Every structure is written in C-alpha cells, then in structure tokens.
Amino acid sequence: MVIRSHRSALIILALVSFIWGSEFTLIDMAMEIIPVNTYNAIRFALAGCALLPLLWFSKETLHKSQLRPLLYKGAVLGILLFIAFYAQTEGLRHTSVSNAGFITGLGTPLVPVLGFLLFRAKASVSVWIGVMLATLGLYFLTVGDKLAFNQGDSLVLVCAFAFAIHILLTGKFVNHLPVIPLTIVQLFAVAIYSTISAVYSSEPAFYLAGNAPLTWQQSLFTPIVLGAIVFAGLFGTAFAYWAQSAGQKLLPDYKVALVFTLEPIFACLTAWLVLDEQLGPMGLLGAAGIMSGMIVAEVGDRIFTKEVCV
C-alpha cells in the first residue's frame, strides 16, 4: 500500500487527525479502569500484529543491509512513541480532554522550531505565519482565558515534544527504509517498552491502585476498555502510523504537523458530544484559527514563487 499523491496524503492524514481526536474521550474513560502501561502494551501489540499481513501484499523489499538500521531506527522511534503515549495517556487521568488536545497540538509549532534548532531545517515565511495562526487557534479552542497548568498538563507537554521529534525523525528515516517494516518495528518496540514498565511498576497490572481488585478478564473485557484497545490499536495506531510514515515520503515535516492540528478540533467535538465539555464562542474562534493556519501554510507555498526562508 502506497500513497501516490500529495492530495491523497493530506486527506489520509486528516482522517488520522479525526481518529486521534475521537479516541481521546474513549481513552479518557478507559483510564478510569486500567493502568496506562498495560493498556499501551496491549494496544501497540495489537497494532503491530494488525500490520503484519500487509507485508505479504506490499511490494516493499527489505535488503539484508537494511535490517540493522531498521531495527535500530525503529527502536528509536518506538522510544519516542512510548514516552509520548505514556505521558499523554497518564496525563489524561489528571487533566481535561480539551486541555490534553491543546497541549498535544503544541507539537505542531514545535516541529519547525525543533527542526531548525536540531537540524538547521528552514521553512518559508508562510509556514511560520500558518504555525502562529494554528497555535493561537489551538489556544482559543481549548484553553481560552482560563489557562490552568496542572500535573496532567505537564505530562501532556512532554508528549508534545516527543511527538514533534518523532515527526522529524520519521521524515528522515522513511527516505531510506521501507515504510511498513519500519512502522511494525516501532509499534512492537512500544509494546515491549510498555510491557517492561508494567511488569516492573509498583502498581497492579490490571486495575488502578485504590480501586477494587479486578482479574485481567474483568479489566480487559470491560466494554470501554475493550473498545478503546480495539479502536485505538487498529485505527489510532496501526493505520495512523502507517499513514504518517507513508505520508512523510511525499510531504515535508511541517505540513504533516499542520494537518495534525485538526486533532484537537475533533477531540473537543467528541468531548462535547460525549462528556458535555462545552466548546463555546472562543472554541469556534480557535477552530477558525487552526483552519486559517493550515490554509495559509498550504496555499502560501503555491502563491509565492520565491520563498523567503527564516
């Protein structure tokens, strides 16, 4: 499976943003039942297994000389995803879905900033304007004039940095390695890291400390937990990270990050529908800012024949 056009990549990554935004609420409810590391271990193991059949249908070839770089780079990407998803999922236990959506979205402006600081990668003026509009929109969308930074927010901020670095490194790795094997390796790496963390954690593996003890069957087969694992594992992880890796063969890092600013819009809408978290006028203004930022960054590259780089 290969994404062959710029437009297809944008559409598929927008779908990924919808999936990620929608799963925030489901995961938030699941975290009231099951520990974070156990949930992530099962989620990522399921995602890795779900992509294995694609190896049979894919035309991608893995040369013997690529095996060691594949394992090494997949493990590095896996560490970043492990940090990001642990911090985000644990953070959801201590902050609102809306705040988590906003702070995760800060990964968007961090991509060109970290890209410049770490790799001296330059972006056009239209991109920086788009990033600023999207960031301002994210602020109005989910925080407005009530900025309250708590423990959960701090964890999700760590997640935003990890996601930004993951996008940057994925953009570098996918040019030299096959997409599906690289995706599978990093997903199984997260499952392994999460399993080790669950085993060595002082907390119970299948229920939250302080709650009534549950067997693994009672915990995993709770409708909310099972639904979160299946939906997030198959769509929010297996499909999403194949789509990101394949999309970054065609799109620059900053455009992928800007498409992902749609995620908190969907997170807020889902939280409003399911948890009755209100969006309000400021939220609508923020959504407009995000859309404006995406349009400016996308159209600006086409309008200006000569880019002014910063």
N, C-alpha and C positions, 0 to 999 in steps of 0.2 A: 504494500500500500504506500503510495507516494502522492504528496500534494504537489500539483504541477503548475499552479498559477498563483500569483500574488493575491488576487481576489479570493480564491479558494482558501488560502492560508488565513486571510483576515476573517472570513466567515467562520471557519472552523475554530479559530482561537476565540472569537466572540462567543461561540457555543460553549467552549471551555469555561469562559468567564461566567456564563449563565449557570453552568453546572456547579462551579465552585461557590458562587454566590448563594445558590439554592441550598447547598448542603450545609452551610453554616448553622442554620436553625436545627437541622436534623442531628448534626454532631453535638450541638449545644445540649440537646435533650439527652443524647446517649451518654454524655459525660457525667450525668447525674447518676449513672448506673455502673459504668465500667471504667477501670483505670486507663489513663492515657496510653501508656506503653503497650499494654495488652491490646487495646483497640488498634493502635497503629501497626503492631506486628501482624495481626490478622488481616487488616486492610491491605497492607502492602504485599503480603504473601499472596493473597487472592489476586491482586492486580498483576503481579509478576506471572503467576500461573495463567491468567487470562490472556496474556500476550504471547505465550509460548506457541500456540497453534499458528500464529502469524509467521513464524519462522519457516514453516513448511510452504506457505503461499508467497512469501516475499522473494523478490528477485535480488535482494541484497546478498552480497557474498562477504564472508569474513576470512581474510587471509591469515595464515599462521603468524605472520609478523605483526598482525594487529591484535592478537589475543592478549598479550601482556598490557599494552596501552589501554585496551578495552576494560580489562579488569581493574586496572589502577584508576583510570578516569571515571569509570562507573562507580567505584568505591568512594571517590572524592565527591562526586555529585550526590551520592547516597548520604554521605555525612551531612552535607548542606540541607538536604531534604529532611533528614532525621531531626536536625536542630530546628528547622523551620516548622515542621508539623508538630513536634513535641511542644515547642513554645506556643504555637497558635492554639493547639487543642487544650493544653493546660491553661492558657490564658483565657479561653472561653469559659472556664469554671469561675473566673473572678471578674469578668467584665461583660458588657452587653454585646450582643451580636453586631449592633451598629458600630460601636467603637472598634471592635475587632476588625470589621470590614474596612473602616477608615484607615486604621494603622497598618493593616496588611497592604492596603493600597499605596502606602508611602513607599513601597518597593518601586513604584513607577518613577518618581523623581530620583530615587537612589541609583537607578540603572545608569543614566548618563553621567551622574556625578561620580559614582564609583568607577565607571568605565574610564572617565577622564583621569581620576586620581590613580587608579591601579594600572591602566593600560595605555594612558595618553590617547584614548579614543576621542575623536572630535565629533560634534553634532552641529547641525545648522541652527541658525537663529530661530527659524520656525519651530524646530523641535523644542528648544528651550522655552519659547513662548507657550507652546502646547502643553509642556510639562507643568509650567507655572499655573496655567488655567486649570488643568486637571487636578493639581494639588489643592488649589483654592476651592475647586468644586468638591473635592473629597472632604475638605474641612467643613464646608457648609452642609454637605449632605448628612454627615453622621455626628458631628460634634457641635457645630453652630457656636453659640456664645456660652456653652457650658462645658468648657474643657476641664475635665477631671481625670488626672493621670493616676491610676492605681496599679496594684501589683500585676493584675491581668494585662493592663495596657503595656507595662514594661516588657512582659514576656512576648506580647504580640509585636512589639517594636523589634525585638531580637529576630523574630520570624521574618519581618520585612527586610532586614539586612541580609538574612540567609537566602531569601528568595531572590533578591536583587543580584547577589553574587552567583547564585545558581543560574540565572538567566544569562549572565555574562559568560560564564564558563561553558554553558551548553552551546552558546553561539560559536565558541572557539573549537569545541570538541566535535560537533556534528559535521564539520567540514572534512574531517579525516577518518571518521569511524561510521559504520553502518548504524542507522537510527534505531531499528528495532532491538538488536542485541544490546546497544548502549542503554536503551530505556529499561530493558529487562534486568540488566545487571544492577542498575541503580535502585530499582524497586526492590529486588531481593536484598540488596545491601541494607536498605532502610528496615526491612523486615527482620534481618539479623541483628542490627543495632538495637531495635526496639525490643526484641526478644531477650537479648542480654540485659538490657536495662530493666525489663520486667522481672527477670529471674533474680537479679541482684538488688532490686528495690526492697526497702523495708516494709513497703505496703503490700497488702494482699493482692494476688494476681487478677482475681475475677470480681472483686467488689471493692467499693470505696471504704477506707478506714472510717470507723464511726457509724457505718450503716449495718444493717442486719446482714450476717454472712450469707453468701449465695454460692451454690455449686456452679461449675463452669457452664453446665447446661442451662441452669436458671438465668445466668447472666447473658450468655451469648444468644439464647433463643428468645429473649425478650423482644417483642416486635420492633421497638425503637432501635435497639442495638443491632439487631439483625438487618433491619432496613438501612441503617447508617453504614454498616460494613459493606453490604452488597452495592448500594448506590455509590458510595464514595470509593469503594475498591474498584468497581468495574468502570464507572464513568468519570469520577473525580480524580482517579489515579491512573489506571491503565490507559484509558482513552486520552485523558488530558495530557499525560507526559509523553505519549507517542506523538500527539498533535503538536505539542510545544517543540519537541526535537525536530519533527519533520518541518514545521513551520519556520524554524530558525535556519533551515537551509536556504530559504527564499527571502526572509525578512530580516532587517537589521534588529539588533537587540532592543533599541529604544522603541521601535514600532510594536514589538511583541509586548513590551511593558505597558505601552499606552492602551493597547487593546484590553489588557488585563485590568485597566481602571474601571471597566464595566462591572467587575466583580462586586464591589460594594453596593452598586445600584441594585443588583439582584439580591444581595444579602439583605439590604434594607427592605425591599419589597416583600421578600419571604418572611422576614421578621414581623413586618406589619400585618401580613395576612394570617400568620400562624400564632405569633406571640403578642400581637396587638401593640408592637413598638411603633409609635407614630412617626411619620416622615415629616409632614408639615411644610410650610412655605419655604423655610430655609433648606430643607431637604430637596425640594423641587429645584431651587436655585442652584444647589450643588450639583444635581444631576445634569442640569443645563451646562454648567461649567465643565464637567467631565466630557460631555459630548462635544463642546466647543473646542476643548483642548485636543481631542482626537482628530477633529476635522482640520484644525489649524496645522497640526503636525503632518497630517497626511497630504492635504492639498498644498501646503506651503512648499513641499519638495517638488511638486509638479509645476507650480507657478513660477518660482524663482529659478531661472536658468543658471544663475551663478549663486552658489551658496556662500554665505558669509559664516565662517566657522569660528567657534569660540573655544 
